[in-house]
Amino acid sequence: VVEPHRHEGVFISRGKEDALCTKNMVLGESVYGEKRIATEENDTGKLEYRVWNPFRSKLAAAILGGVDKIHIAPGKKVLYLGAASGTTVSHVADIVGPDGMVYAVEFSHRSGRDLLNVAKKRTNVVPIIEDARHPHKYRMLIPMVDTVFADVAQPDQARIVALNSQYFLKNGGHFVISIKANCIDSTAEPEAVFAGEVKKMQAEKMKPQEQVTLEPYERDHAVVVGIYRPPPKKKD
């Protein structure tokens, strides 16, 4: 039995082992060898879901870790920084669906090859093989987006996200950032690193609203979700 998760576009398959999943846009095909679940719906005919493994996806880990909002939903435009081979990107594409778009930026040509293959099948994915440190190089390819998701694992990640947000994230839009503590500063305590990153975000008009740890799926990782340049509060 597959039922909707409280995050729109995300589903839970109930069984011996409950599993997170997304509705497969490309019927009959897996992206990275993940399991597929077919269901018969009376009104919609055959549907297929792909199991979403939290050990291979920071976003799935954050959802299972109880994150309040992911700001990724049907019809949304998402800028995805650090797309790697496109495993999580494929699930994000499933979630935003045919009316949404995922602009997936990845610097490594090797990962980029796999990403291109994901994009061939999913027309709502725009693969961009560029360095996310230089958004001006791909500014012609990306409109304003609703959400920036980042998993770049670079020491200057906060700056990279802020720079891309200035270009592409609408005011009042949201960001979801995965932080790997030892990649920012391997000598400091993870909690201190996360707090330091949050400070950097605040300095860039990025207002963090929640933070979840990715235990037990990843060690010393946190996901921070927040709002970019929130509209000023109305004075009564």
Phi, psi and chi 1 to 4 in degrees:
 res  aa     phi    psi   chi1   chi2   chi3   chi4
   1 VAL       -  128.0 -171.4      -      -      -
   2 VAL  -110.5  126.3  174.9      -      -      -
   3 GLU  -126.8  155.8   45.0 -169.7   58.5      -
   4 PRO   -67.5  141.2   -9.1   16.4      -      -
   5 HIS   -83.3  165.7 -167.7  -83.8      -      -
   6 ARG   -68.3  -20.6   65.6 -176.1  174.1   82.8
   7 HIS   -81.4  120.0  -62.9  -65.2      -      -
   8 GLU   -59.4  133.0 -158.0 -169.9  -14.6      -
   9 GLY    92.3   -7.4      -      -      -      -
  10 VAL  -109.8  146.2 -179.6      -      -      -
  11 PHE  -131.5  161.7  -62.0   85.3      -      -
  12 ILE  -122.3  128.6  -58.1  175.0      -      -
  13 SER   -93.8  119.9  142.3      -      -      -
  14 ARG   -90.7  136.1  -61.5  -77.6 -177.0 -158.6
  15 GLY  -176.6 -153.7      -      -      -      -
  16 LYS   -57.1  -45.6 -159.6  170.0   71.2 -152.5
  17 GLU  -118.9  121.4  -62.9  -86.5  -54.2      -
  18 ASP   -68.2  140.4  -73.1   -1.9      -      -
  19 ALA  -136.1  142.1      -      -      -      -
  20 LEU   -74.5  143.3 -148.8   55.5      -      -
  21 CYS  -153.7  167.9   49.7      -      -      -
  22 THR  -128.6  156.1   57.3      -      -      -
  23 LYS   -73.0  121.8 -163.9  176.9  -75.8  176.3
  24 ASN   -69.1  122.8 -165.5   -1.6      -      -
  25 MET   -76.2  -25.4  -80.8 -176.7   77.9      -
  26 VAL  -115.9   91.8 -172.8      -      -      -
  27 LEU   -57.1  138.2  -71.7  178.9      -      -
  28 GLY    82.0    3.8      -      -      -      -
  29 GLU  -129.6  135.2  -66.6 -156.1   16.5      -
  30 SER   -94.2  158.8  -66.8      -      -      -
  31 VAL   -97.6  -41.9  173.3      -      -      -
  32 TYR  -135.8   32.2   52.6   96.6      -      -
  33 GLY    83.4   14.2      -      -      -      -
  34 GLU   -75.3  156.6   71.4  -78.9   11.3      -
  35 LYS   -71.6  148.2 -121.0  175.8   77.7  179.9
  36 ARG  -118.5  146.8  -62.8 -167.3  -50.0  -84.3
  37 ILE  -124.2  120.4  -61.5  163.2      -      -
  38 ALA   -97.3  140.4      -      -      -      -
  39 THR  -130.6  151.7   59.6      -      -      -
  40 GLU  -103.5  117.0  -74.2  -76.1  -14.5      -
  41 GLU  -106.1  139.1  -58.3  -77.3  -33.6      -
  42 ASN   -63.2  -46.3  -56.5  -25.2      -      -
  43 ASP   -85.9  -27.1   43.7  -10.4      -      -
  44 THR  -109.6   -0.8   48.3      -      -      -
  45 GLY    78.8 -149.4      -      -      -      -
  46 LYS   -79.8  134.9  -89.2  178.4   81.6  168.0
  47 LEU  -124.8  154.9  -75.9  179.4      -      -
  48 GLU  -135.3  139.5 -170.1  176.4   66.4      -
  49 TYR  -120.1  149.2  -62.1   86.8      -      -
  50 ARG  -110.5  131.4  -66.1 -173.5  -53.6  125.7
  51 VAL   -68.6  136.1  170.0      -      -      -
  52 TRP  -111.6  108.4 -166.6    2.3      -      -
  53 ASN   -84.5  116.0 -178.6  -11.0      -      -
  54 PRO   -67.9  -18.7   24.7  -33.4      -      -
  55 PHE   -78.1  -13.6  -70.0   97.1      -      -
  56 ARG  -114.2    1.5  -65.5 -167.0   54.6  171.2
  57 SER  -144.7  119.9  169.3      -      -      -
  58 LYS   -63.5  -35.4  -45.8  -81.8 -168.9  -39.1
  59 LEU   -66.6  -43.5 -176.3   54.6      -      -
  60 ALA   -62.0  -39.8      -      -      -      -
  61 ALA   -63.0  -39.1      -      -      -      -
  62 ALA   -66.2  -39.9      -      -      -      -
  63 ILE   -63.8  -45.5  -69.9  171.8      -      -
  64 LEU   -70.2  -23.1  -70.4  175.3      -      -
  65 GLY   -79.0    0.5      -      -      -      -
  66 GLY    89.1   23.9      -      -      -      -
  67 VAL   -59.5  140.2   70.6      -      -      -
  68 ASP   -71.4  -48.9 -174.7   36.5      -      -
  69 LYS  -138.1  140.0  -71.8 -162.8  166.2   60.9
  70 ILE  -106.2  -12.1   53.8  173.3      -      -
  71 HIS    57.3   24.3  -57.0  -68.7      -      -
  72 ILE  -123.8  118.1  -66.2  169.3      -      -
  73 ALA  -153.9  167.6      -      -      -      -
  74 PRO   -51.1  133.0  -29.6   35.8      -      -
  75 GLY    86.6   -5.3      -      -      -      -
  76 LYS   -79.8  152.2  -66.2  -90.2 -167.9 -147.8
  77 LYS  -101.2  125.7  -70.3 -167.5  178.7   71.8
  78 VAL  -123.8  131.5  177.5      -      -      -
  79 LEU   -97.2  120.4  170.5   58.0      -      -
  80 TYR  -111.6  110.4 -167.0  117.6      -      -
  81 LEU   -97.5  127.9  -55.8  173.7      -      -
  82 GLY    85.9   51.4      -      -      -      -
  83 ALA   -73.6  -17.0      -      -      -      -
  84 ALA    49.6 -134.3      -      -      -      -
  85 SER   -82.9   -3.4  -54.9      -      -      -
  86 GLY    91.8   17.3      -      -      -      -
  87 THR   -66.6  -54.3   51.9      -      -      -
  88 THR   -67.8  -37.3  -59.1      -      -      -
  89 VAL   -54.8  -40.1  167.4      -      -      -
  90 SER   -63.3  -37.4   70.6      -      -      -
  91 HIS   -71.7  -39.4  -71.8  -72.6      -      -
  92 VAL   -61.8  -39.5  171.9      -      -      -
  93 ALA   -62.9  -40.1      -      -      -      -
  94 ASP   -60.1  -41.5  -77.0   -7.1      -      -
  95 ILE   -68.8  -48.7  -65.7  170.6      -      -
  96 VAL   -72.7  -24.4  -59.8      -      -      -
  97 GLY    70.8 -173.6      -      -      -      -
  98 PRO   -63.8  -22.3   13.6  -23.2      -      -
  99 ASP   -89.8   -8.6  -61.4  -28.5      -      -
 100 GLY  -102.3  179.6      -      -      -      -
 101 MET  -142.2  146.8  -75.8  -56.2  -96.3      -
 102 VAL  -123.3  118.6 -175.4      -      -      -
 103 TYR   -98.2  109.0  -59.5   90.3      -      -
 104 ALA  -107.4  113.4      -      -      -      -
 105 VAL  -102.9  126.9 -179.3      -      -      -
 106 GLU  -144.5  131.9  173.2   52.9   49.1      -
 107 PHE   -85.0  -34.0 -168.2   31.6      -      -
 108 SER   -75.5  125.6  148.0      -      -      -
 109 HIS   -67.2  -30.6  -77.0 -100.2      -      -
 110 ARG   -68.4  -49.6 -168.0  164.8  159.6 -166.4
 111 SER   -63.1  -35.8  -62.1      -      -      -
 112 GLY   -58.2  -32.1      -      -      -      -
 113 ARG   -61.7  -44.6  -82.5 -153.4  -63.1  -88.3
 114 ASP   -65.8  -39.1  -61.3  -28.4      -      -
 115 LEU   -60.8  -41.0 -178.3   61.2      -      -
 116 LEU   -61.9  -37.5  -70.2  173.3      -      -
 117 ASN   -66.6  -36.6  -74.6  -32.7      -      -
 118 VAL   -62.9  -41.7  169.4      -      -      -
 119 ALA   -70.9  -26.0      -      -      -      -
 120 LYS   -62.8  -38.4  -85.1 -179.7 -167.9  148.8
 121 LYS   -86.8  -29.7  -65.5  -87.0  163.5   62.5
 122 ARG  -110.0  103.7  -74.2  175.2  162.8   71.9
 123 THR   -69.6  -11.9   47.2      -      -      -
 124 ASN   -90.4    9.2   60.9   -8.3      -      -
 125 VAL  -107.7  125.2  175.8      -      -      -
 126 VAL  -107.2  107.9  177.2      -      -      -
 127 PRO   -82.9  133.6   27.8  -25.8      -      -
 128 ILE  -129.2  109.4  -61.2  165.2      -      -
 129 ILE   -92.5   88.0  -48.2  -57.4      -      -
 130 GLU  -149.0  165.1 -101.0  -41.8  -25.0      -
 131 ASP   -83.3  121.6 -173.6  -12.9      -      -
 132 ALA   -64.5  -10.1      -      -      -      -
 133 ARG   -73.3  -14.9  -73.8 -168.3  174.1   86.7
 134 HIS  -125.1   68.5  -55.0  -61.9      -      -
 135 PRO   -61.1  -22.8   12.0  -22.6      -      -
 136 HIS   -62.5  -23.5   61.3   93.4      -      -
 137 LYS   -70.0  -25.9  -70.8 -170.7  177.5  171.9
 138 TYR  -119.8   21.2   46.7   85.4      -      -
 139 ARG   -65.2  -24.3   67.1  177.5 -171.0  -82.8
 140 MET   -74.3  -13.6  -53.2  -58.1  -74.8      -
 141 LEU   -96.4  -15.7  -59.3  172.7      -      -
 142 ILE  -124.2  126.8  -57.5 -177.0      -      -
 143 PRO   -82.4 -172.1   32.9  -33.7      -      -
 144 MET   -68.0  140.0  -66.8  -54.3  -85.5      -
 145 VAL  -117.0  164.0  -60.3      -      -      -
 146 ASP   -83.8  -32.4  -57.9  -61.8      -      -
 147 THR  -145.0  139.3  -55.8      -      -      -
 148 VAL  -109.5  124.4  172.9      -      -      -
 149 PHE  -109.9  132.5  178.8   89.9      -      -
 150 ALA  -131.8  131.9      -      -      -      -
 151 ASP  -142.4   64.0 -179.3   13.4      -      -
 152 VAL   -96.3  -14.0  -72.9      -      -      -
 153 ALA    47.3   53.1      -      -      -      -
 154 GLN  -126.3  148.2  -64.1  -65.3  -29.5      -
 155 PRO   -59.1  -31.2   -8.8    7.1      -      -
 156 ASP  -100.0   31.7   57.8  -20.3      -      -
 157 GLN   -55.8  -41.8  165.0  164.3  -61.9      -
 158 ALA   -59.5  -40.2      -      -      -      -
 159 ARG   -66.7  -41.4 -167.9 -174.7   64.7   84.5
 160 ILE   -61.1  -44.7  -66.7  172.0      -      -
 161 VAL   -66.8  -42.3  176.7      -      -      -
 162 ALA   -61.3  -42.9      -      -      -      -
 163 LEU   -62.0  -46.8 -159.6   54.4      -      -
 164 ASN   -66.9  -34.2  -80.3  -85.8      -      -
 165 SER   -65.4  -39.2  -62.2      -      -      -
 166 GLN   -59.6  -38.2  -76.9  161.9   21.9      -
 167 TYR   -75.5  -47.9  -88.5   92.5      -      -
 168 PHE  -120.0  -16.6  -51.3  116.6      -      -
 169 LEU   -92.7  126.2 -174.3   54.4      -      -
 170 LYS   -67.7  151.4   65.9 -179.4 -167.6 -171.5
 171 ASN   -61.0  134.2  -75.0    1.2      -      -
 172 GLY    81.6    2.4      -      -      -      -
 173 GLY   -77.1  177.3      -      -      -      -
 174 HIS  -123.5  158.2  -67.1   86.2      -      -
 175 PHE  -128.0  148.4   57.1   87.7      -      -
 176 VAL  -131.0  113.9 -179.4      -      -      -
 177 ILE  -121.0  128.8  -54.3  179.5      -      -
 178 SER   -95.2  123.6  161.6      -      -      -
 179 ILE  -112.6  125.6  -55.9  168.8      -      -
 180 LYS  -103.8  111.1  178.6  178.6  176.7 -177.8
 181 ALA   -56.3  -48.5      -      -      -      -
 182 ASN   -72.8   -9.0   66.9    3.3      -      -
 183 CYS   -89.4  -16.4  132.4      -      -      -
 184 ILE   -87.1  -49.3  -49.8  -91.1      -      -
 185 ASP  -156.7  106.3  178.8   -6.4      -      -
 186 SER   -78.1   -7.3   52.7      -      -      -
 187 THR   -94.0  -18.7   60.3      -      -      -
 188 ALA   -93.0  162.3      -      -      -      -
 189 GLU   -67.8  140.2  -76.6  -63.4  -47.7      -
 190 PRO   -52.5  -43.0  -26.3   30.8      -      -
 191 GLU   -59.1  -40.3  -83.1   65.4   33.7      -
 192 ALA   -65.8  -38.8      -      -      -      -
 193 VAL   -63.6  -47.4  173.5      -      -      -
 194 PHE   -59.5  -43.9  -60.2  145.7      -      -
 195 ALA   -62.3  -40.2      -      -      -      -
 196 GLY   -63.1  -40.7      -      -      -      -
 197 GLU   -66.1  -40.1  -70.8  -57.6  -69.9      -
 198 VAL   -61.1  -41.0  163.0      -      -      -
 199 LYS   -58.7  -44.6  -83.6 -138.7  163.6   53.9
 200 LYS   -61.3  -39.8  -71.8 -176.5 -151.8  167.3
 201 MET   -62.3  -46.4  -69.8  172.2 -152.9      -
 202 GLN   -58.8  -35.2  -73.8  162.2  -28.4      -
 203 ALA   -67.0  -19.1      -      -      -      -
 204 GLU  -104.0   24.0  -61.1  -79.2    2.7      -
 205 LYS    62.7   22.4  -65.1 -156.5  172.8   65.1
 206 MET  -103.0  121.7  -63.6  162.9   65.1      -
 207 LYS  -106.8  102.3 -172.2  177.2  165.0 -157.5
 208 PRO   -64.4  137.5  -20.0   32.5      -      -
 209 GLN  -113.7  -26.6  -68.1  168.8  -44.7      -
 210 GLU  -156.5  159.1   60.4  170.8  -34.4      -
 211 GLN  -140.2  130.0  174.9 -179.5  -28.9      -
 212 VAL  -126.1  145.8  -67.6      -      -      -
 213 THR   -86.0  153.1  159.3      -      -      -
 214 LEU   -99.9   13.4  -62.3 -170.4      -      -
 215 GLU   -60.0  149.3  -56.9  -78.9   -9.5      -
 216 PRO   -87.9   13.3   34.5  -34.2      -      -
 217 TYR   -85.1  -35.0  -52.8  105.5      -      -
 218 GLU  -135.8  144.6  -60.1  -83.5   -3.8      -
 219 ARG   -89.0  138.0  -89.0 -176.6   60.8 -164.6
 220 ASP    52.9   40.9  -60.3  -21.0      -      -
 221 HIS  -118.3  149.1  -83.4   68.9      -      -
 222 ALA  -138.2  153.4      -      -      -      -
 223 VAL  -115.0  129.5  160.1      -      -      -
 224 VAL  -112.8  129.8  175.1      -      -      -
 225 VAL  -117.7  138.7 -178.7      -      -      -
 226 GLY  -161.9 -175.6      -      -      -      -
 227 ILE  -115.1  144.2 -174.5  166.8      -      -
 228 TYR  -100.8  126.7 -177.2   62.2      -      -
 229 ARG    43.6   62.0  -59.4 -163.2  168.0 -177.6
 230 PRO   -59.9  146.5   17.5  -25.9      -      -
 231 PRO   -60.8  144.8   16.5  -26.3      -      -
 232 PRO   -61.4  142.0   15.5  -24.9      -      -
 233 LYS   -65.9  135.7  -68.4  -94.7 -167.6  -57.0
 234 LYS   -73.7  131.2  -65.0  -87.0 -168.7  -63.0
 235 LYS   -79.2  134.3  -66.0  -91.1 -166.1  -55.2
 236 ASP   -76.9      -  -72.2  -25.4      -      -
